[in-house]
Every structure is written in structure tokens, then in C-alpha cells.
Amino acid sequence: MKELEITRLFDLDHTLAASYLSRFTYPWEALSGLSDFILELGRSLPADEYEQIGENVWAARSAKIAPTASITGPAIIGKETEVRHCAFIRGSALVGERAVVGNSTELKNVILFDRVQVPHYNYVGDSILGYCAHMGAGSITSNVKSDKKPVVVKAGDTRIETGRKKVGGMLGDHVEVGCGTVINPGSVIGRNTSIYPLSMIRGYVPADSVYKNQGEIAEKTGD
């Protein structure tokens, strides 16, 4: 299903992972080798723009990182990005430019494109968030099924076996997620879509739409 492909969800001009993501068809395929890619990329970053601030942790010299933030490598923090008080970055995290990782937000095995905001009490694991995606306060990605079986991505009649027990959410460019929303394992949200607060997302939500409730998705208009 074309709508689930990397090229339909993301503008690769807005991430340092462009060359890496271009190797794959679907975004969840990039999760397995992400840690190794970040290590390779980190070692190649220009010293006048990035500095190594911990073991396998590189941060742009223009980034603002709170002293109370916890960052475990491999991780890269992009230019002019803000990592706020008590953020918890657990490793295998590539955070883009001018992004916000907020207070008590936890990241693990993720790619955040440029200008992504996860600013308040978010958990984002085994996920990819596209350019300018924003998760409202308390919204999370759930990355493991309750039965612990491998995640299957579902979109209409399409079913794709990921072969992974941990797959979170794939959010396209400019996705807006309302406060308190849970994005279930293997969910994919198309570009420019808005999710109402307190939603429970499962499966595929089309691009350019407004998700109100399960089964109630409206096409966006110019109003």
C-alpha cells in the first residue's frame, strides 16, 4: 500500500537520516539498524558544529540541553534543538534540528525529523515522527502488543507483517496529535492529519484528515 511508504509520509530533506531511510520501503524497516546508523553518523559529524558530550552522544553546539536531562547513547541532538528539564533519552535516538524534547518526555529507538515537538510528558518508542509533527501533552506511542506477538501494520484490507515485537507509531509530516492520545503499536498517520485529544489510534489514518473517533474521520477542508 503506497500510503504507508516512506516517500508518502516524509520529506527526507528534513532529517540527517535521509540516506538511511532511502534504503527502505516502509518506515518500520529502519528501526532494526538505527542504533548502528546513529553511531556511524555521529562519528562523521563536523567538529565545528557538533561536540561529543557523552559516550556515543553528539549534540549540536547550538542545542540547549538542560543539566537535568538524561541522554544515553547512541544519540544525536540537532542544531538549535531544546532538550528540557528531566527529559529521558534512552538511546538509539536521532533528534533533528529545532526540535523540542520536553519535560519528562522519554525517547527510545526513534527518528525525530526537524522541528518535531514532543514537549510535555510524552513517551515515543520505536517510532518515526516526520517534519513538524507535534504530540500534545500526555500523548504516547505504545510499542508492544499486550500478547507480545510481532506487530502487524493494518490499513484497510492490507496487512503487513513487521517481524518485530516493538513497533510504535509512524507519524507523517505536519501531523498534530491531541493531548492524552494513545497511538497503538504499528499505527501509521498520514501527512497533515490532526488527531482529536483523548483518541485511541489503531491502524492507518489517511493523510489530510481529521480523526475524531474510531470510524469517524473527516477530510480536511480549507475552512
C-alpha positions as CSV (number, residue, x, y, z in Angstrom):
1,M,0.0,0.0,0.0
2,K,1.7,3.2,-1.3
3,E,0.3,5.4,1.5
4,L,2.4,3.5,4.1
5,E,5.7,4.1,2.3
6,I,8.4,6.4,3.5
7,T,8.2,8.6,0.4
8,R,4.5,9.2,1.0
9,L,4.9,10.0,4.7
10,F,8.1,12.1,4.9
11,D,10.1,14.8,3.2
12,L,13.6,13.4,3.5
13,D,15.1,16.9,3.1
14,H,14.4,17.5,6.8
15,T,16.5,14.8,8.5
16,L,20.1,13.7,8.8
17,A,18.7,10.2,8.3
18,A,17.7,10.8,4.7
19,S,20.3,8.5,3.2
20,Y,19.5,5.8,5.7
21,L,15.7,5.9,5.3
22,S,16.0,5.9,1.5
23,R,17.3,2.3,1.7
24,F,13.8,1.1,2.9
25,T,10.2,1.0,1.6
26,Y,8.4,1.2,4.9
27,P,9.5,3.3,7.9
28,W,9.4,0.5,10.5
29,E,12.0,-1.4,8.4
30,A,14.5,1.3,9.6
31,L,14.1,0.6,13.3
32,S,16.4,-2.5,13.4
33,G,19.6,-0.9,12.3
34,L,19.0,2.5,13.6
35,S,21.5,2.3,16.5
36,D,24.4,1.4,14.2
37,F,23.5,4.1,11.8
38,I,23.5,6.8,14.6
39,L,26.9,5.6,15.7
40,E,28.3,5.8,12.2
41,L,26.7,9.2,11.6
42,G,27.8,10.7,14.9
43,R,31.4,9.9,14.2
44,S,31.2,11.8,10.9
45,L,29.6,15.0,12.2
46,P,31.7,18.2,11.7
47,A,33.5,19.1,15.0
48,D,32.8,22.8,14.4
49,E,29.1,22.2,14.5
50,Y,28.7,19.2,16.9
51,E,30.5,18.1,20.1
52,Q,30.6,14.8,21.8
53,I,29.0,15.3,25.3
54,G,28.9,11.7,26.5
55,E,29.7,8.2,25.4
56,N,28.3,7.9,21.8
57,V,26.3,11.1,22.4
58,W,26.7,14.0,20.0
59,A,25.0,17.4,20.3
60,A,25.0,20.4,18.1
61,R,26.8,23.3,19.7
62,S,23.7,25.5,19.2
63,A,21.4,23.0,21.0
64,K,20.1,23.8,24.5
65,I,20.2,20.8,26.9
66,A,19.0,21.1,30.5
67,P,21.5,19.8,33.0
68,T,18.8,17.6,34.4
69,A,18.2,15.8,31.1
70,S,19.4,12.2,30.9
71,I,20.9,11.1,27.5
72,T,22.2,7.6,26.8
73,G,24.0,6.9,23.5
74,P,23.9,6.4,20.7
75,A,22.1,9.7,20.3
76,I,22.4,12.8,18.2
77,I,20.8,16.1,19.1
78,G,20.4,18.5,16.2
79,K,21.0,22.2,15.7
80,E,19.0,24.7,17.8
81,T,17.1,21.9,19.4
82,E,15.9,22.2,23.0
83,V,16.1,19.3,25.4
84,R,14.2,20.4,28.6
85,H,14.3,19.5,32.3
86,C,14.2,15.8,33.1
87,A,13.9,14.6,29.5
88,F,14.9,10.9,29.3
89,I,16.6,9.9,26.1
90,R,17.4,6.1,26.5
91,G,19.5,5.6,23.4
92,S,19.2,5.0,19.6
93,A,17.7,8.4,19.2
94,L,18.3,10.8,16.3
95,V,16.7,14.2,17.1
96,G,16.5,16.7,14.3
97,E,17.1,20.5,14.1
98,R,14.9,23.0,16.0
99,A,13.1,20.2,17.8
100,V,11.7,20.2,21.3
101,V,12.1,17.3,23.7
102,G,10.2,18.4,26.8
103,N,10.0,17.8,30.5
104,S,9.6,14.1,31.5
105,T,9.5,13.1,27.8
106,E,11.1,9.7,27.1
107,L,12.6,8.7,23.8
108,K,13.9,5.3,22.7
109,N,14.9,4.0,19.2
110,V,13.4,6.9,17.3
111,I,13.9,9.3,14.5
112,L,12.5,12.8,15.1
113,F,12.7,14.9,11.9
114,D,13.4,18.6,12.1
115,R,11.0,20.8,14.1
116,V,9.3,17.9,15.8
117,Q,7.8,18.8,19.2
118,V,7.3,16.2,22.0
119,P,7.2,18.9,24.7
120,H,5.2,17.5,27.7
121,Y,5.1,14.0,29.3
122,N,5.3,12.1,26.1
123,Y,6.6,8.5,25.5
124,V,7.9,7.9,22.0
125,G,9.5,4.5,21.4
126,D,10.4,2.5,18.2
127,S,8.8,5.3,16.2
128,I,9.4,7.9,13.5
129,L,8.0,11.4,13.6
130,G,8.0,13.5,10.4
131,Y,8.8,17.1,9.8
132,C,6.9,19.5,12.2
133,A,5.0,16.7,13.8
134,H,3.6,17.6,17.2
135,M,2.4,15.4,20.1
136,G,0.2,17.1,22.7
137,A,0.7,16.8,26.4
138,G,0.5,13.2,27.7
139,S,0.1,11.6,24.3
140,I,2.2,8.5,23.8
141,T,3.2,5.8,21.4
142,S,2.5,2.2,22.6
143,N,5.1,0.0,21.0
144,V,4.3,-3.5,22.4
145,K,1.1,-5.6,22.0
146,S,-0.4,-7.0,25.1
147,D,0.0,-10.5,23.8
148,K,3.7,-9.7,23.0
149,K,3.3,-11.1,19.4
150,P,5.0,-9.4,16.4
151,V,3.3,-6.3,15.3
152,V,1.2,-6.3,12.1
153,V,0.6,-3.0,10.3
154,K,-3.0,-2.8,9.1
155,A,-4.6,-0.5,6.6
156,G,-8.0,-1.5,5.2
157,D,-7.5,-4.9,3.7
158,T,-3.7,-4.6,3.7
159,R,-1.8,-6.5,6.4
160,I,2.0,-6.2,6.6
161,E,4.0,-8.4,9.0
162,T,6.8,-6.3,10.5
163,G,8.5,-9.3,12.2
164,R,9.2,-7.0,15.2
165,K,7.7,-7.2,18.7
166,K,8.3,-3.5,19.1
167,V,6.9,-1.0,16.6
168,G,5.4,2.3,17.8
169,G,3.8,5.0,15.6
170,M,4.8,6.3,12.2
171,L,3.7,10.0,12.0
172,G,3.9,11.8,8.7
173,D,5.0,15.4,8.2
174,H,2.9,18.1,10.0
175,V,0.8,15.6,12.0
176,E,-0.9,17.1,15.1
177,V,-1.7,14.7,17.9
178,G,-4.1,15.9,20.6
179,C,-3.4,15.7,24.3
180,G,-3.8,12.3,26.0
181,T,-3.9,10.3,22.8
182,V,-2.6,6.7,22.7
183,I,-1.1,5.6,19.4
184,N,-1.2,1.8,19.3
185,P,1.6,-0.5,18.0
186,G,2.1,-0.3,14.3
187,S,-0.2,2.7,13.7
188,V,0.6,5.0,10.7
189,I,-0.8,8.5,10.4
190,G,-0.6,10.2,7.1
191,R,0.7,13.7,6.4
192,N,-1.1,16.9,7.5
193,T,-3.6,14.9,9.7
194,S,-5.0,16.1,13.0
195,I,-6.0,13.8,15.9
196,Y,-8.6,14.9,18.4
197,P,-7.5,14.8,22.1
198,L,-8.0,11.6,24.1
199,S,-8.1,9.5,20.9
200,M,-7.1,5.8,20.6
201,I,-5.4,5.3,17.3
202,R,-5.1,1.8,15.8
203,G,-4.0,1.1,12.2
204,Y,-3.8,3.6,9.4
205,V,-5.2,7.2,9.5
206,P,-5.2,8.8,6.0
207,A,-3.3,11.9,5.1
208,D,-5.1,15.3,5.1
209,S,-7.8,14.2,7.5
210,V,-9.2,14.9,11.0
211,Y,-9.5,11.9,13.3
212,K,-12.4,12.4,15.7
213,N,-13.3,8.9,16.9
214,Q,-12.8,5.4,15.7
215,G,-14.7,5.2,12.4
216,E,-15.3,9.0,12.3
217,I,-12.6,10.6,10.1
218,A,-13.3,13.7,8.2
219,E,-11.4,15.1,5.2
220,K,-9.8,18.4,5.9
221,T,-11.2,21.5,4.2
222,G,-9.8,24.9,3.6
223,D,-12.0,26.4,6.3
